[in-house]
């Protein structure tokens, strides 16, 4: 990677600025399409999921314990349990499976 690092930083800053400013300047009226509204509503959730799910499987000694913790969290949250309870139970499942599978 040869070249001036400041040029790279300037190009990255310009691209980031354009990506954030173009929608604000080009879209002047309210969005009426329910499809686009729905799409834009779910973008943050999908982005967070895409960043989090691989880390769940990769950060444990075996992917099976991460998957078991993930399934535990899904089931408990689906049943309406609180965030602290879901987190503690998922961590406990991962911990116990790590003890069994790695030992």
C-alpha positions as CSV (number, residue, x, y, z in Angstrom):
1,X,0.0,0.0,0.0
2,X,2.1,2.8,-1.2
3,X,1.0,6.4,-1.5
4,X,0.1,9.2,0.7
5,X,-2.1,8.1,3.6
6,X,-3.8,11.6,3.8
7,X,-5.2,11.1,0.3
8,X,-6.8,7.8,1.4
9,X,-8.2,9.4,4.5
10,X,-9.6,12.3,2.4
11,X,-11.2,10.0,-0.1
12,X,-12.8,7.9,2.7
13,X,-14.1,11.0,4.4
14,X,-15.5,12.3,1.1
15,X,-17.3,9.0,0.3
16,X,-18.7,8.8,3.9
17,X,-19.9,12.4,3.7
18,X,-21.6,11.8,0.3
19,X,-23.3,8.7,1.5
20,X,-24.8,10.5,4.4
21,X,-25.6,13.9,2.8
22,X,-27.0,12.8,-0.6
23,X,-30.2,11.4,0.8
24,X,-30.8,14.5,2.8
25,X,-30.3,16.8,-0.2
26,X,-32.0,14.7,-2.9
27,X,-35.1,13.5,-1.0
28,X,-37.0,16.7,-0.3
29,X,-40.5,15.3,0.2
30,X,-41.9,12.8,2.7
31,X,-41.6,9.2,1.7
32,X,-45.0,7.7,1.0
33,X,-44.1,4.2,-0.1
34,X,-44.9,1.7,2.7
35,X,-42.3,-0.7,1.2
36,X,-39.5,1.9,1.4
37,X,-40.6,3.0,4.9
38,X,-40.6,-0.6,6.0
39,X,-37.2,-1.3,4.4
40,X,-35.6,1.8,6.1
41,X,-37.2,0.9,9.4
42,X,-35.5,-2.6,9.6
43,X,-32.1,-1.6,8.3
44,X,-30.6,-0.9,11.7
45,X,-31.8,-4.2,13.1
46,X,-30.5,-6.2,10.2
47,X,-27.1,-4.4,10.4
48,X,-26.8,-5.2,14.1
49,X,-27.8,-8.8,13.5
50,X,-25.3,-9.3,10.7
51,X,-22.5,-7.9,12.9
52,X,-23.5,-9.8,16.0
53,X,-24.4,-13.3,14.9
54,X,-21.0,-14.3,13.5
55,X,-19.3,-13.1,16.7
56,X,-21.7,-15.3,18.7
57,X,-20.4,-18.4,16.9
58,X,-16.8,-17.4,16.7
59,X,-16.0,-16.2,20.2
60,X,-16.6,-19.5,21.9
61,X,-14.3,-22.6,21.9
62,X,-16.8,-24.5,19.8
63,X,-19.5,-23.1,17.6
64,X,-22.0,-25.5,19.2
65,X,-21.9,-23.8,22.5
66,X,-22.4,-20.4,20.9
67,X,-25.3,-21.7,18.9
68,X,-26.9,-23.2,22.0
69,X,-26.6,-19.9,23.8
70,X,-28.1,-18.1,20.8
71,X,-31.1,-20.5,20.7
72,X,-31.5,-20.1,24.5
73,X,-31.6,-16.4,24.1
74,X,-34.1,-16.6,21.2
75,X,-36.5,-18.9,23.1
76,X,-36.4,-16.9,26.3
77,X,-36.8,-13.6,24.6
78,X,-39.7,-15.0,22.5
79,X,-41.4,-16.0,25.8
80,X,-41.1,-12.4,27.0
81,X,-38.4,-12.7,29.6
82,X,-36.3,-9.6,30.5
83,X,-32.9,-8.7,29.0
84,X,-30.9,-9.5,32.2
85,X,-32.5,-12.9,32.6
86,X,-32.0,-13.8,29.0
87,X,-28.4,-12.7,29.1
88,X,-27.6,-14.6,32.3
89,X,-29.3,-17.8,31.1
90,X,-27.5,-17.6,27.7
91,X,-24.1,-17.1,29.3
92,X,-24.8,-20.0,31.7
93,X,-25.7,-22.3,28.9
94,X,-22.5,-21.3,27.0
95,X,-20.4,-21.7,30.1
96,X,-21.8,-25.2,31.0
97,X,-21.4,-26.4,27.4
98,X,-17.9,-25.1,27.3
99,X,-17.1,-27.1,30.4
100,X,-18.6,-30.3,28.9
101,X,-17.4,-30.0,25.3
102,X,-13.9,-28.6,25.9
103,X,-12.9,-30.7,28.9
